[in-house]
Amino acid sequence: MLLISLLVCAIVLAGCQTRIVEVPQYVLPTLDAFEPPRMPADLIAEPMTDADLLHNSVRIEYLLYDWQDYADALKSYMEHVRGMLAGL
């Protein structure tokens, strides 16, 4: 009796097919193209006057604004990706 039950299970399972479900592949772009430079290109190497110091400080301040914008964009991007992946 046990042998007949095992044969029936084997015949039933032999007729089954395994289906592979295609999962969509998401390619997430990076924000490397929008990353600001590490240092401003037009800094005065050896400032001699107050105007030179002011020039360098303004250039560095604007660079920090660029980095803050980049950080905000990166944070927003990550929140968007989390929302998109949570909807899967």
GROMACS elastic network, one bead per residue, 0.5 to 0.9 nm:
[ bonds ]
;  ai    aj funct       b0    kb
    1     4     6  0.51835   500
    1     5     6  0.63763   500
    1     6     6  0.87687   500
    2     5     6  0.50954   500
    2     6     6  0.62442   500
    2     7     6  0.86238   500
    3     6     6  0.51396   500
    3     7     6  0.61692   500
    3     8     6  0.86538   500
    4     7     6  0.50374   500
    4     8     6  0.61639   500
    4     9     6  0.86487   500
    5     8     6  0.51610   500
    5     9     6  0.62672   500
    5    10     6  0.86238   500
    6     9     6  0.50978   500
    6    10     6  0.60861   500
    6    11     6  0.85995   500
    7    10     6  0.50027   500
    7    11     6  0.60981   500
    7    12     6  0.85377   500
    8    11     6  0.51562   500
    8    12     6  0.61298   500
    8    13     6  0.85492   500
    9    12     6  0.51310   500
    9    13     6  0.60140   500
    9    14     6  0.84009   500
   10    13     6  0.51779   500
   10    14     6  0.59362   500
   10    15     6  0.87435   500
   11    14     6  0.51054   500
   11    15     6  0.65667   500
   12    15     6  0.54868   500
   12    16     6  0.69324   500
   13    16     6  0.52442   500
   13    17     6  0.84463   500
   14    17     6  0.79424   500
   28    81     6  0.82650   500
   29    32     6  0.88117   500
   30    33     6  0.75817   500
   30    34     6  0.89237   500
   31    34     6  0.54511   500
   31    35     6  0.66354   500
   31    70     6  0.84767   500
   31    73     6  0.84961   500
   31    74     6  0.71259   500
   31    77     6  0.86831   500
   32    35     6  0.51577   500
   32    36     6  0.87918   500
   33    36     6  0.84957   500
   34    70     6  0.71147   500
   35    38     6  0.87781   500
   35    66     6  0.85337   500
   35    67     6  0.76021   500
   35    70     6  0.64351   500
   36    39     6  0.85442   500
   36    63     6  0.74660   500
   36    66     6  0.63205   500
   36    67     6  0.62635   500
   36    70     6  0.74013   500
   37    40     6  0.66246   500
   37    41     6  0.83159   500
   37    63     6  0.78837   500
   37    66     6  0.89865   500
   37    67     6  0.87204   500
   38    63     6  0.83498   500
   39    42     6  0.88833   500
   39    43     6  0.83716   500
   39    60     6  0.76377   500
   39    63     6  0.75127   500
   40    43     6  0.61055   500
   40    56     6  0.87881   500
   40    59     6  0.66064   500
   40    60     6  0.68058   500
   40    63     6  0.68511   500
   42    45     6  0.87956   500
   42    56     6  0.83159   500
   42    59     6  0.80100   500
   43    46     6  0.88473   500
   43    47     6  0.89076   500
   43    52     6  0.87603   500
   43    55     6  0.76257   500
   43    56     6  0.55158   500
   43    57     6  0.89772   500
   43    59     6  0.72495   500
   43    60     6  0.85054   500
   44    47     6  0.57735   500
   44    52     6  0.66617   500
   44    53     6  0.82074   500
   44    55     6  0.78678   500
   44    56     6  0.65153   500
   46    52     6  0.83997   500
   47    50     6  0.78745   500
   47    51     6  0.83051   500
   47    53     6  0.58301   500
   47    56     6  0.81595   500
   48    51     6  0.82648   500
   48    52     6  0.63279   500
   48    53     6  0.76370   500
   49    52     6  0.51900   500
   49    53     6  0.65143   500
   49    54     6  0.86738   500
   50    53     6  0.50613   500
   50    54     6  0.60532   500
   50    55     6  0.84790   500
   51    55     6  0.60072   500
   51    56     6  0.86448   500
   52    55     6  0.50263   500
   52    56     6  0.62904   500
   52    57     6  0.86337   500
   53    56     6  0.51894   500
   53    57     6  0.61039   500
   53    58     6  0.85392   500
   54    57     6  0.51408   500
   54    58     6  0.60475   500
   54    59     6  0.85257   500
   55    58     6  0.53125   500
   55    59     6  0.62258   500
   55    60     6  0.87164   500
   56    59     6  0.51478   500
   56    60     6  0.61746   500
   56    61     6  0.85376   500
   57    60     6  0.51379   500
   57    61     6  0.60296   500
   57    62     6  0.86201   500
   58    62     6  0.61791   500
   58    63     6  0.85296   500
   59    62     6  0.52434   500
   59    63     6  0.62053   500
   59    64     6  0.87508   500
   60    64     6  0.62382   500
   60    65     6  0.87277   500
   61    64     6  0.50847   500
   61    65     6  0.64279   500
   61    66     6  0.87950   500
   62    66     6  0.63397   500
   62    67     6  0.87353   500
   63    66     6  0.50077   500
   63    67     6  0.63007   500
   63    68     6  0.86751   500
   64    68     6  0.61379   500
   64    69     6  0.86018   500
   65    68     6  0.50332   500
   65    69     6  0.62276   500
   65    70     6  0.85743   500
   66    69     6  0.51247   500
   66    70     6  0.61731   500
   66    71     6  0.86591   500
   67    71     6  0.60932   500
   67    72     6  0.85866   500
   68    71     6  0.50323   500
   68    72     6  0.61864   500
   68    73     6  0.85753   500
   69    72     6  0.51269   500
   69    73     6  0.61523   500
   69    74     6  0.85542   500
   70    73     6  0.50854   500
   70    74     6  0.60715   500
   70    75     6  0.85909   500
   71    74     6  0.50277   500
   71    75     6  0.61372   500
   71    76     6  0.85953   500
   72    75     6  0.51220   500
   72    76     6  0.61826   500
   72    77     6  0.85287   500
   73    76     6  0.50966   500
   73    77     6  0.60233   500
   73    78     6  0.86168   500
   74    78     6  0.61792   500
   74    79     6  0.86605   500
   75    78     6  0.51889   500
   75    79     6  0.63013   500
   75    80     6  0.86754   500
   76    79     6  0.51492   500
   76    80     6  0.62240   500
   76    81     6  0.87111   500
   77    80     6  0.50605   500
   77    81     6  0.62277   500
   77    82     6  0.86453   500
   78    81     6  0.50411   500
   78    82     6  0.61293   500
   78    83     6  0.85760   500
   79    82     6  0.50790   500
   79    83     6  0.62003   500
   79    84     6  0.86114   500
   80    83     6  0.51009   500
   80    84     6  0.61508   500
   80    85     6  0.86548   500
   81    85     6  0.60879   500
   81    86     6  0.84265   500
   82    85     6  0.51877   500
   82    86     6  0.59784   500
   82    87     6  0.86431   500
   83    86     6  0.50789   500
   83    87     6  0.63732   500
   84    87     6  0.53224   500
   84    88     6  0.70334   500
   85    88     6  0.54082   500
